[in-house]
Amino acid sequence: MEPNSSQSTPAPADAASARGPGGRPGAPGPVPGAHVDTFARDHLPPPELWPELILDDPAPHYPDRLNCGQELLDRTVEEYGPDRPALRSDDGSVWSYGELRETADRIARVLTEDLGVVPGNRVLLRGPTTPWLAACWLAVMKAGAVAVTVLAQARAAELATVCSLARIGHALCDARSVRDLAEADTEGLRITLFGGDGPDDLTRLAERRSGPFRAVDTAADEVALIAFTSGTTGRPKGCMHLHRDLLAIADTFSRRVLRPTPEDVFAGSPPLGFTFGLGGLLVFPLRVGASALLLEQAGPGRLLPALERHRVSVLFTAPTAYRAMLGELDGHDLSALRRCVSAGENLPAATWHAWHEATGLRIINGIGATELLHIFISAADDAIRPGLTGVPVPGWQARVVDEHGEELPDGEPGLLAVRGPVGCRYLADPRQTEYVRHGWNMTGDTFVREPDGYFRYVARADDMIISSGYNIAGPEVEDALLRHPEVAEAAVVGRADELRGEIVVAHVVLREGSELTADSLRAHMKAALAPHKCPRVFVFDRSLPRTATGKLQRFLLRDQPLQVYGPGPARSRPWPPHA
């Protein structure tokens, strides 16, 4: 296939049909796709394991052939013109839609003409949240490849696992974020840097390319991206999402609940490696011709001045950030801000009321999942009820069920089951049958449906720790602890924390004779995991609670009063604590 020749005969991809086996709408069917490298298609779950997809009204409709990069960029330029601001940086620089399209097209030409990327190849993207990273993502979409965007803080071992699972052959990486990627065991990975000064830097290569890039004519339900989530076992799960999925989240939650305008300026704290950030900072603004402020550092202390300086009108961040910003509001002009979206962890009613009292703004609460790409239960404006998550976004359905999938009466807590135009499709992972049951996506959350149809969050139904909006799998942290030669056993749990929602607490049993300190173990963890996954509290135990068959009883660790641990230095104690 010639590079950038979307008119060439495509390889068959069994991409889409109106209704697949087992009555699953949207399961693979006869429409041919453009992927030459069919790895993603070949590693989709069997059609009978897909959730039911809602592809009828009020869900949006899309043609069989669709490239989301073309829709988000080229068609937006056609509708709104090339001179509108698209991406902003904190230093005041602005990329217009025309400049963004030109840059993305140049990068797409480098991918296809210089690097040999063909439709279906997986391309890893890594770096801080910048216009260049966004342009790389759009270029990968237009080239018909599959984007795998990872956090800039991810460590070498984590990157090696992702590259292995997704069989990644190419990476576009910010020159400032290359160290861990270069150190990762990723045989055959070709790394192309951007933002550096070398002759083979992507910025230099792109300068040599010019002219429009015609987007590859992908099928609407060919895989566009793989988003990795740790899940509850620690082994990353690759969530495969289709070209139509990227538009579906914009045409459901954004269009029907958020309701942005072309004049809006979006900003927020989640990076593009999180689907919460990808939607809120790129897909949603581009879909309506708005602009986005992309911040490399978006902690609460930097976020507030940026909101004021750039007259941001739509904000995406976690409840942790809203709580942290409350004490810093004085002296900041937030008069341009009209929409505040919260997701990533439960939004307490007290935080909602405090923010509303201080700013007059009503936070739009929502629950989403990497498996479902973005928010599927929410409410806005007069429909908001503080302390409740909301109602299903138009185009989505939700219910509360028992462990057998039977719907429970209103007021009774149970498992949240969801379905809509986007569904869970794990990359070659047996856990597909855990997440998708009876045609529904089981999010792993415990909810109550109120008699008026509103959904109220109760708790996580698994061992996932949610801290400052990050999903952290306890078993993954335990695995890193156990890689220290002086650690014999480890158990990791989340404990309630007023500022962060939860903090990571590590219970450690050392090998006999060890004099390992908490500081030494903390240094080990910081070298092994991204910072947000590292425990904030270490407790050195003589033993861990287990059943007669040896199964670890994490709930006993979680149920102990927090003062037993204390956030101070590690201590040695037996189990149970009072022994």
C-alpha positions as CSV (number, residue, x, y, z in Angstrom):
1,M,0.0,0.0,0.0
2,E,1.4,3.4,-0.9
3,P,1.7,5.8,1.9
4,N,-1.3,8.2,2.3
5,S,-3.2,6.4,-0.4
6,S,-6.5,6.0,1.2
7,Q,-8.0,5.0,-2.2
8,S,-5.9,1.8,-2.3
9,T,-7.8,-1.5,-1.9
10,P,-8.2,-2.0,1.9
11,A,-7.5,-5.2,3.6
12,P,-10.7,-6.9,4.8
13,A,-11.3,-6.1,8.5
14,D,-14.8,-7.5,9.2
15,A,-15.5,-4.2,10.8
16,A,-19.1,-3.5,11.4
17,S,-22.7,-4.6,10.9
18,A,-25.9,-3.3,12.2
19,R,-26.4,-6.4,14.3
20,G,-23.9,-9.2,15.0
21,P,-24.0,-12.6,16.6
22,G,-26.1,-13.1,19.6
23,G,-28.1,-9.9,18.9
24,R,-25.2,-7.7,19.8
25,P,-25.7,-4.4,17.9
26,G,-22.4,-3.2,16.5
27,A,-20.5,-6.5,16.7
28,P,-18.0,-7.3,13.9
29,G,-19.6,-7.8,10.5
30,P,-18.9,-7.5,6.7
31,V,-17.9,-3.9,6.2
32,P,-14.2,-4.0,5.0
33,G,-11.7,-1.8,6.9
34,A,-8.5,-0.1,6.0
35,H,-6.1,-1.7,8.5
36,V,-3.2,-3.5,6.9
37,D,-1.9,-4.5,10.2
38,T,-4.9,-6.4,11.7
39,F,-3.4,-7.1,15.2
40,A,-6.1,-4.9,16.9
41,R,-9.0,-6.5,15.0
42,D,-7.6,-10.0,15.5
43,H,-7.4,-9.4,19.3
44,L,-10.8,-8.0,19.9
45,P,-13.0,-10.3,22.1
46,P,-15.3,-12.7,20.3
47,P,-18.5,-11.0,19.2
48,E,-20.6,-13.0,21.6
49,L,-18.6,-11.5,24.5
50,W,-19.2,-7.9,23.5
51,P,-21.8,-5.9,25.5
52,E,-24.9,-4.9,23.7
53,L,-24.4,-1.5,22.0
54,I,-27.1,1.1,21.8
55,L,-26.9,2.4,18.2
56,D,-30.5,3.6,17.9
57,D,-32.1,6.9,19.0
58,P,-31.2,8.7,21.1
59,A,-27.7,7.4,20.5
60,P,-25.9,9.2,17.6
61,H,-25.7,7.6,14.1
62,Y,-22.5,7.4,12.0
63,P,-21.7,6.2,8.5
64,D,-20.0,2.8,8.0
65,R,-16.8,4.6,7.0
66,L,-15.4,7.2,9.3
67,N,-12.0,8.6,10.4
68,C,-12.3,10.4,13.7
69,G,-9.2,12.5,13.1
70,Q,-10.7,13.8,9.8
71,E,-14.0,14.5,11.6
72,L,-12.4,16.3,14.5
73,L,-10.0,18.3,12.5
74,D,-10.7,18.6,8.8
75,R,-14.5,18.9,9.1
76,T,-14.2,21.4,11.9
77,V,-11.9,23.5,9.8
78,E,-14.4,23.3,7.0
79,E,-17.2,24.4,9.2
80,Y,-15.5,27.1,11.4
81,G,-12.5,28.1,9.2
82,P,-8.8,27.7,9.8
83,D,-8.2,31.0,11.8
84,R,-10.1,30.1,14.9
85,P,-7.9,29.4,18.0
86,A,-7.6,25.6,18.7
87,L,-4.8,24.9,21.2
88,R,-3.4,27.3,23.7
89,S,-0.2,27.1,25.9
90,D,0.3,28.7,29.3
91,D,3.1,30.9,27.8
92,G,0.4,32.6,25.7
93,S,1.2,30.9,22.4
94,V,-1.9,29.8,20.3
95,W,-2.2,27.3,17.5
96,S,-5.1,28.1,15.1
97,Y,-7.1,25.2,13.6
98,G,-5.3,25.7,10.4
99,E,-1.9,25.5,12.1
100,L,-3.0,22.4,14.0
101,R,-4.2,20.7,10.8
102,E,-1.0,21.6,9.0
103,T,1.2,20.2,11.9
104,A,-0.9,17.1,12.2
105,D,-0.7,16.5,8.5
106,R,3.1,16.9,8.4
107,I,3.4,14.4,11.3
108,A,1.1,12.0,9.5
109,R,3.4,12.2,6.4
110,V,6.4,11.5,8.6
111,L,4.7,8.5,10.1
112,T,3.7,7.0,6.7
113,E,6.5,8.2,4.4
114,D,9.5,8.3,6.7
115,L,8.8,5.8,9.5
116,G,6.8,3.3,7.5
117,V,3.7,3.3,9.7
118,V,0.8,1.5,8.0
119,P,-2.9,1.5,9.0
120,G,-3.4,-0.6,12.1
121,N,0.1,-0.2,13.5
122,R,0.2,0.7,17.1
123,V,2.0,4.0,17.9
124,L,2.8,4.9,21.5
125,L,2.5,8.6,22.5
126,R,4.3,9.9,25.6
127,G,5.0,13.3,27.0
128,P,3.5,16.2,28.9
129,T,0.2,17.7,27.8
130,T,1.2,20.0,25.0
131,P,-0.1,21.0,21.5
132,W,2.6,18.8,20.0
133,L,1.3,15.7,21.8
134,A,-2.2,16.5,20.7
135,A,-1.0,17.0,17.1
136,C,0.7,13.6,17.2
137,W,-2.5,12.0,18.4
138,L,-4.5,13.5,15.6
139,A,-1.8,12.5,13.1
140,V,-2.0,8.9,14.3
141,M,-5.8,9.0,13.8
142,K,-5.6,10.4,10.3
143,A,-2.9,7.9,9.4
144,G,-5.3,5.1,10.3
145,A,-2.9,3.8,13.0
146,V,-3.8,3.0,16.6
147,A,-2.8,5.4,19.3
148,V,-1.6,4.2,22.7
149,T,-1.1,7.3,24.8
150,V,0.7,6.7,28.1
151,L,1.4,8.9,31.1
152,A,4.6,10.9,31.1
153,Q,5.3,9.6,34.6
154,A,5.1,5.9,33.7
155,R,8.2,3.9,34.6
156,A,10.3,1.6,32.5
157,A,8.6,-1.7,33.6
158,E,5.2,-0.3,33.1
159,L,6.1,0.9,29.6
160,A,7.6,-2.4,28.7
161,T,4.4,-4.2,29.7
162,V,2.2,-1.9,27.6
163,C,4.5,-2.2,24.6
164,S,4.6,-6.0,24.9
165,L,0.8,-6.4,25.3
166,A,0.0,-4.1,22.4
167,R,2.9,-5.2,20.1
168,I,4.0,-1.6,19.7
169,G,6.6,-0.9,17.0
170,H,6.7,2.9,17.0
171,A,6.8,5.6,19.6
172,L,6.5,9.4,19.4
173,C,8.0,10.8,22.6
174,D,8.6,14.2,24.0
175,A,12.4,14.6,24.3
176,R,12.0,15.4,28.0
177,S,10.2,12.2,28.7
178,V,12.4,9.7,26.9
179,R,14.5,8.3,29.7
180,D,12.2,5.6,31.1
181,L,11.1,4.7,27.6
182,A,14.7,4.3,26.5
183,E,15.4,2.1,29.6
184,A,12.4,-0.1,29.1
185,D,12.8,-3.6,27.7
186,T,11.0,-2.9,24.4
187,E,12.8,-4.9,21.7
188,G,12.0,-3.6,18.2
189,L,10.5,-0.3,19.4
190,R,11.5,2.6,17.2
191,I,11.5,5.9,19.2
192,T,11.1,9.2,17.4
193,L,11.6,12.2,19.7
194,F,9.9,15.6,19.3
195,G,10.8,18.9,20.9
196,G,14.6,18.1,20.8
197,D,17.4,19.5,18.7
198,G,18.6,16.4,16.8
199,P,18.5,16.1,13.0
200,D,16.0,13.2,13.3
201,D,13.7,15.0,15.7
202,L,10.1,14.8,14.6
203,T,9.9,18.6,14.5
204,R,12.8,18.6,12.0
205,L,11.3,15.7,9.9
206,A,7.9,17.4,9.8
207,E,9.5,20.6,8.5
208,R,10.5,18.7,5.4
209,R,7.0,17.6,4.6
210,S,4.2,19.7,3.3
211,G,0.8,19.6,1.7
212,P,-2.5,18.2,3.0
213,F,-2.7,14.6,4.2
214,R,-5.7,12.7,3.1
215,A,-7.1,10.8,6.1
216,V,-7.1,7.0,5.7
217,D,-10.6,5.7,4.9
218,T,-11.1,3.7,8.0
219,A,-14.3,1.9,8.9
220,A,-16.2,3.5,11.7
221,D,-15.6,0.5,14.0
222,E,-12.0,-0.1,13.3
223,V,-9.9,0.3,16.4
224,A,-8.6,3.9,16.9
225,L,-6.9,3.7,20.3
226,I,-5.9,1.4,23.1
227,A,-6.2,2.9,26.6
228,F,-4.5,0.9,29.3
229,T,-6.0,0.7,32.8
230,S,-4.5,-1.3,35.7
231,G,-7.7,-2.9,36.8
232,T,-7.9,-4.7,40.1
233,T,-5.3,-7.4,39.5
234,G,-2.3,-5.1,38.6
235,R,-1.9,-6.5,35.1
236,P,-2.8,-3.7,32.7
237,K,-5.9,-4.1,30.6
238,G,-6.0,-2.6,27.1
239,C,-9.3,-1.1,26.3
240,M,-9.9,-0.9,22.6
241,H,-12.0,1.9,21.3
242,L,-13.2,2.6,17.8
243,H,-13.3,5.6,15.5
244,R,-17.0,6.1,16.1
245,D,-16.5,5.8,19.9
246,L,-14.5,9.0,19.9
247,L,-17.3,10.9,18.3
248,A,-20.0,9.1,20.4
249,I,-18.6,10.5,23.7
250,A,-18.7,14.0,22.2
251,D,-22.2,13.6,20.8
252,T,-23.6,12.2,24.1
253,F,-22.1,13.6,27.3
254,S,-20.5,16.7,25.7
255,R,-23.4,17.6,23.4
256,R,-26.3,16.6,25.6
257,V,-25.1,17.4,29.1
258,L,-22.1,19.8,28.9
259,R,-23.4,21.7,25.9
260,P,-20.2,23.7,24.9
261,T,-20.1,26.4,22.4
262,P,-17.4,27.4,19.8
263,E,-16.4,30.3,22.0
264,D,-15.5,28.1,25.0
265,V,-12.0,27.7,26.3
266,F,-11.5,24.3,27.9
267,A,-8.8,23.4,30.5
268,G,-8.2,20.9,33.2
269,S,-5.8,18.6,35.1
270,P,-6.2,15.1,33.5
271,P,-3.5,14.3,31.0
272,L,-4.2,13.1,27.5
273,G,-3.2,9.6,28.6
274,F,-6.4,9.4,30.6
275,T,-9.6,9.2,28.5
276,F,-11.1,11.7,30.9
277,G,-8.5,14.2,29.7
278,L,-8.6,13.1,26.0
279,G,-12.3,13.8,25.9
280,G,-12.3,17.0,27.9
281,L,-9.2,18.6,26.5
282,L,-9.2,17.5,22.9
283,V,-12.2,15.6,21.5
284,F,-14.9,17.8,23.0
285,P,-13.5,21.2,22.1
286,L,-12.5,20.1,18.6
287,R,-15.9,18.7,18.0
288,V,-17.5,22.1,18.4
289,G,-14.8,24.4,17.1
290,A,-13.8,25.6,20.6
291,S,-10.2,25.9,22.0
292,A,-8.3,24.2,24.8
293,L,-5.6,25.3,27.1
294,L,-3.1,22.5,27.4
295,L,-1.1,22.7,30.7
296,E,2.1,20.7,31.3
297,Q,1.7,21.3,35.0
298,A,-1.9,21.3,36.1
299,G,-1.9,20.9,39.9
300,P,-4.3,23.1,41.8
301,G,-1.6,25.7,42.6
302,R,-0.9,26.2,38.8
303,L,-4.5,25.6,37.6
304,L,-6.1,28.6,39.3
305,P,-3.8,31.3,37.9
306,A,-4.1,29.7,34.4
307,L,-7.9,29.7,34.6
308,E,-7.8,33.5,35.3
309,R,-5.0,34.3,32.9
310,H,-6.6,32.5,29.9
311,R,-10.3,33.2,30.7
312,V,-11.1,29.5,30.8
313,S,-14.8,28.8,30.6
314,V,-14.9,24.9,30.9
315,L,-12.9,23.1,33.5
316,F,-12.3,19.3,33.9
317,T,-10.7,18.1,37.1
318,A,-11.1,15.7,40.0
319,P,-12.9,16.5,43.4
320,T,-9.4,16.6,45.0
321,A,-8.5,19.6,42.9
322,Y,-11.8,21.4,43.7
323,R,-11.2,20.9,47.4
324,A,-7.6,22.1,47.1
325,M,-8.5,25.2,45.2
326,L,-11.2,26.3,47.6
327,G,-8.6,27.8,50.0
328,E,-6.8,29.7,47.2
329,L,-9.8,31.3,45.4
330,D,-9.3,34.8,46.9
331,G,-7.6,37.1,44.5
332,H,-8.4,35.0,41.4
333,D,-10.9,36.2,38.8
334,L,-12.9,33.2,37.6
335,S,-15.7,35.2,36.1
336,A,-15.2,33.5,32.7
337,L,-15.7,30.1,34.2
338,R,-19.2,28.7,33.4
339,R,-18.8,24.9,33.4
340,C,-17.0,22.7,36.0
341,V,-16.9,19.0,35.4
342,S,-15.8,16.5,38.1
343,A,-15.0,12.8,37.6
344,G,-12.3,10.3,38.5
345,E,-13.6,9.8,42.0
346,N,-16.8,10.4,43.9
347,L,-17.7,14.0,44.4
348,P,-18.8,14.6,48.1
349,A,-21.8,16.8,48.6
350,A,-19.8,18.9,51.0
351,T,-17.3,19.7,48.3
352,W,-20.1,20.5,45.8
353,H,-21.7,22.9,48.3
354,A,-18.5,24.6,49.3
355,W,-17.5,25.2,45.6
356,H,-21.0,26.5,44.8
357,E,-21.0,28.9,47.8
358,A,-17.5,30.2,46.9
359,T,-18.0,30.6,43.2
360,G,-21.7,30.4,42.4
361,L,-20.9,27.5,40.0
362,R,-22.6,24.1,40.0
363,I,-20.1,21.3,39.5
364,I,-21.3,18.8,36.9
365,N,-20.6,15.4,38.6
366,G,-20.1,12.3,36.5
367,I,-18.9,8.8,36.5
368,G,-17.0,7.3,33.6
369,A,-14.6,4.4,33.0
370,T,-11.6,3.8,30.7
371,E,-13.6,0.8,29.4
372,L,-16.4,3.1,28.3
373,L,-14.1,5.9,27.3
374,H,-15.9,8.8,29.2
375,I,-18.8,9.9,31.4
376,F,-22.1,7.9,31.1
377,I,-24.1,9.1,34.2
378,S,-24.3,12.8,35.0
379,A,-26.5,15.8,35.4
380,A,-26.2,19.5,34.8
381,D,-27.7,22.8,35.8
382,D,-31.1,22.5,37.5
383,A,-31.0,18.7,37.2
384,I,-28.0,18.5,39.6
385,R,-28.6,17.0,43.0
386,P,-25.6,17.3,45.3
387,G,-24.5,14.0,46.7
388,L,-25.9,12.1,43.7
389,T,-24.1,11.2,40.5
390,G,-27.0,11.9,38.2
391,V,-29.0,10.0,35.6
392,P,-27.9,8.1,32.5
393,V,-26.6,10.4,29.8
394,P,-28.9,10.4,26.7
395,G,-27.9,7.5,24.6
396,W,-26.9,5.4,27.7
397,Q,-28.8,3.1,30.0
398,A,-27.9,2.1,33.6
399,R,-29.3,-0.2,36.3
400,V,-28.4,-1.7,39.6
401,V,-28.1,-5.5,39.7
402,D,-27.2,-8.3,42.0
403,E,-24.3,-10.7,41.4
404,H,-26.6,-12.7,39.0
405,G,-27.4,-9.7,36.8
406,E,-31.0,-9.4,38.2
407,E,-32.2,-5.8,38.6
408,L,-32.6,-4.7,42.2
409,P,-35.4,-2.6,43.6
410,D,-34.8,1.1,44.0
411,G,-33.1,2.0,47.2
412,E,-31.2,-1.3,47.4
413,P,-27.4,-1.2,46.8
414,G,-25.9,-3.4,44.1
415,L,-23.6,-3.5,41.2
416,L,-23.8,-0.8,38.5
417,A,-24.5,-2.1,35.0
418,V,-24.2,0.2,32.0
419,R,-24.6,0.0,28.3
420,G,-24.6,2.6,25.5
421,P,-23.0,3.4,22.1
422,V,-19.5,2.5,23.6
423,G,-18.7,-0.8,25.2
424,C,-15.8,-2.7,26.8
425,R,-13.6,-4.6,24.5
426,Y,-10.4,-5.7,26.2
427,L,-7.3,-6.5,24.2
428,A,-7.0,-10.3,24.3
429,D,-7.9,-10.5,28.0
430,P,-9.9,-13.2,29.8
431,R,-11.2,-10.5,32.1
432,Q,-13.6,-9.5,29.3
433,T,-16.1,-12.0,30.8
434,E,-15.8,-10.3,34.2
435,Y,-16.5,-6.8,33.0
436,V,-19.2,-7.8,30.4
437,R,-22.0,-9.9,31.8
438,H,-25.5,-10.5,30.4
439,G,-24.8,-7.9,27.7
440,W,-24.0,-5.2,30.2
441,N,-20.8,-3.4,31.3
442,M,-20.2,-4.1,35.0
443,T,-18.2,-1.1,36.2
444,G,-17.1,-2.5,39.5
445,D,-18.9,0.2,41.5
446,T,-21.7,-0.2,44.0
447,F,-24.6,2.2,43.5
448,V,-28.1,2.8,44.6
449,R,-30.9,3.8,42.2
450,E,-33.2,6.3,43.9
451,P,-37.0,6.1,43.3
452,D,-36.8,9.2,41.0
453,G,-34.2,7.6,38.8
454,Y,-31.1,9.2,40.1
455,F,-28.0,7.1,40.9
456,R,-26.1,7.4,44.1
457,Y,-22.5,6.2,44.5
458,V,-21.8,3.9,47.4
459,A,-18.3,2.5,47.0
460,R,-15.9,0.6,44.8
461,A,-16.8,-3.1,44.6
462,D,-13.2,-4.2,44.3
463,D,-9.8,-3.4,45.6
464,M,-9.2,-0.4,43.3
465,I,-7.8,2.6,45.2
466,I,-8.9,6.0,43.9
467,S,-6.6,8.7,45.0
468,S,-6.7,12.3,43.7
469,G,-8.6,11.0,40.6
470,Y,-6.1,8.3,39.8
471,N,-7.1,4.6,39.7
472,I,-4.5,2.6,41.5
473,A,-4.5,-1.2,41.6
474,G,-3.4,-2.5,45.0
475,P,-1.9,-5.7,43.6
476,E,0.3,-3.8,41.1
477,V,1.8,-1.8,44.0
478,E,2.2,-5.0,46.0
479,D,4.1,-6.5,43.1
480,A,6.5,-3.6,43.1
481,L,7.0,-3.9,46.9
482,L,7.7,-7.6,46.6
483,R,10.5,-6.9,44.0
484,H,12.5,-5.5,46.9
485,P,14.8,-8.3,48.1
486,E,14.1,-7.6,51.8
487,V,10.3,-7.7,51.5
488,A,8.7,-11.0,52.4
489,E,5.0,-10.1,52.2
490,A,3.0,-7.1,51.2
491,A,-0.6,-5.9,51.2
492,V,-1.8,-2.6,49.9
493,V,-5.1,-0.9,50.7
494,G,-6.7,2.4,50.3
495,R,-7.7,4.5,53.4
496,A,-10.0,7.4,53.4
497,D,-8.4,10.8,53.2
498,E,-10.1,14.2,53.3
499,L,-7.9,15.8,50.7
500,R,-7.2,13.0,48.2
501,G,-10.3,10.8,48.6
502,E,-8.1,7.8,49.5
503,I,-4.4,7.3,50.2
504,V,-2.3,4.3,49.4
505,V,-1.2,2.4,52.6
506,A,1.3,-0.4,52.3
507,H,1.5,-3.2,54.9
508,V,4.9,-4.9,54.7
509,V,6.4,-8.0,56.3
510,L,10.2,-7.9,56.1
511,R,12.5,-10.8,55.8
512,E,14.1,-12.0,59.1
513,G,17.0,-9.8,60.1
514,S,16.1,-6.9,57.7
515,E,16.6,-3.4,59.0
516,L,14.9,-1.8,55.9
517,T,13.5,1.7,56.6
518,A,10.4,3.3,55.3
519,D,12.6,5.9,53.5
520,S,14.6,3.2,51.7
521,L,11.4,1.4,50.7
522,R,9.9,4.6,49.5
523,A,12.9,5.3,47.3
524,H,12.6,1.8,45.8
525,M,8.9,2.4,45.0
526,K,9.5,5.8,43.4
527,A,12.0,4.1,41.1
528,A,9.5,1.3,40.2
529,L,6.1,3.1,39.8
530,A,4.6,6.4,38.7
531,P,4.6,8.8,41.7
532,H,0.8,8.7,42.2
533,K,0.9,4.9,42.8
534,C,3.6,5.0,45.5
535,P,2.3,4.4,49.1
536,R,2.1,7.5,51.3
537,V,2.1,5.4,54.5
538,F,4.2,2.3,55.2
539,V,3.3,0.0,58.1
540,F,5.8,-2.7,59.0
541,D,3.9,-5.7,60.3
542,R,5.1,-9.0,61.7
543,S,2.4,-10.9,59.9
544,L,-0.7,-10.2,57.7
545,P,-4.3,-11.4,58.2
546,R,-5.1,-14.5,56.2
547,T,-7.8,-17.1,56.1
548,A,-7.2,-20.7,57.0
549,T,-6.4,-21.4,53.4
550,G,-3.9,-18.6,53.2
551,K,-6.0,-16.0,51.4
552,L,-5.1,-12.4,52.3
553,Q,-7.9,-10.5,54.1
554,R,-7.4,-7.0,52.9
555,F,-10.7,-5.9,54.3
556,L,-9.4,-6.4,57.8
557,L,-6.6,-4.0,57.1
558,R,-9.0,-1.4,55.6
559,D,-11.3,-1.7,58.6
560,Q,-8.7,-0.9,61.3
561,P,-9.0,2.7,62.6
562,L,-6.6,5.1,60.8
563,Q,-4.9,6.1,64.1
564,V,-3.6,2.6,64.4
565,Y,-1.3,3.4,61.5
566,G,-0.7,7.1,61.7
567,P,0.9,9.0,58.9
568,G,4.2,9.1,60.7
569,P,7.2,6.7,60.6
570,A,6.8,3.0,60.0
571,R,6.5,0.7,62.9
572,S,6.7,-3.0,63.6
573,R,3.7,-4.8,65.0
574,P,2.0,-8.2,65.0
575,W,-1.3,-9.1,63.6
576,P,-3.8,-8.6,65.1
577,P,-2.6,-5.1,66.1
578,H,-3.5,-5.5,69.7
579,A,-1.5,-8.7,70.1
